Amino acid sequence: MRAMILAAGRGERMRPLTDIRPKPLIQAGDKALISWNIEKLVQAGICDIIINHAWLGQQIVDYLGNGHAYGATLHYSAENPALETAGGIAQALPFFEDQPFLVINADIWTDWDACQAFDMAAQLMPQDLASLLLVPNPEHHPEGDFGVQSDSAYLCPKDRPNSSAYTLSGIGVYKPELFASIPAKQSAKSATLLHQAIAQSRIKGFIHPGYWIDVGTVERLHQLEQHLESKQGSRYT
């Protein structure tokens, strides 16, 4: 399985830190945010990785290089301007050679085991388009993104009766056809595609009950650093 790390965001809510460096290179603990996720993928045996970038993107390329220091082979997909999530994935589709692939946001930190991505891919039926990892709704996003039903593996709208709302973690296994209709170099968000596919019962969901944080603000960066300090000396990657 190949993977993509989404690293093209501007990081407006983390200014002024992101005025001089891209958010994926902000340090948490003893390494950059994106480095944590590269190491997580490599530990799972997912070593062929493409990274999109836009704002100060050359810094990411210079910092990570070819990935050999991580035991990975890194490729890059430059965007100018940034193409949003779906547009960025669509631009990188040839890299995945028509096979399901893992996508992970560069600016999250989680104790999720990336080996589970293989199970998520294996459980995709022919009509399915994606399998998303969901987390309990954090304080900054209490309304959630999608609904989970106790009697179905397929996601539903979050306001459907007898369902519970959960938040998209920024991790998912996707089939290329979900993004195939997006024209080259066109900006597009993934939410519209996902909601359309969910309405057709073509998106599965799995819940991660462990630690997860979207490092979207300076405050949450401090929260992550406190978590890492509390776990110092243990295996938390």
ZIHU-V665925 format. One record per backbone hydrogen bond with DSSP energy under -0.5 kcal/mol. CO is the residue of the C=O (numbers start at 1). NH is the residue of the N-H. If there is no record, write none. Layout:
# ZIHU-V665925
co/nh
CO/NH
CO/NH
This chain:
# ZIHU-V665925
co/nh
2/102
3/50
4/6
4/104
5/7
5/52
6/106
8/55
11/14
12/15
13/218
14/17
14/18
16/19
16/20
17/20
17/21
22/25
23/26
24/34
26/33
28/31
31/28
32/36
33/37
34/38
35/39
36/40
37/41
38/42
39/43
40/44
41/44
41/46
42/45
45/47
47/49
47/73
48/3
49/75
50/5
51/77
52/7
53/79
54/57
56/59
56/60
57/60
57/61
58/62
59/63
60/64
61/65
64/67
66/74
67/70
67/71
67/72
68/71
72/74
73/49
75/51
77/53
81/80
83/87
83/188
84/88
85/89
86/90
87/91
88/92
90/93
92/95
93/96
94/97
96/99
101/174
102/4
103/172
104/6
105/108
107/215
109/213
112/114
113/116
114/117
115/118
115/119
116/120
117/121
118/122
119/123
121/124
125/128
129/175
130/204
131/173
132/134
132/206
133/169
133/171
134/208
135/167
138/141
139/142
141/144
146/166
147/156
148/164
149/152
153/205
156/147
157/160
160/163
164/148
166/145
166/146
167/135
170/105
171/133
172/103
172/174
173/131
174/101
175/178
176/179
176/180
179/182
183/186
188/86
188/87
189/193
190/194
191/195
192/196
193/197
194/198
195/199
196/200
197/200
197/202
198/201
202/129
202/130
203/155
204/132
206/134
207/209
208/136
211/111
213/109
213/215
214/216
217/221
218/222
219/223
220/224
221/225
222/226
223/227
224/228
225/229
226/230
227/231
229/232
231/234
234/236
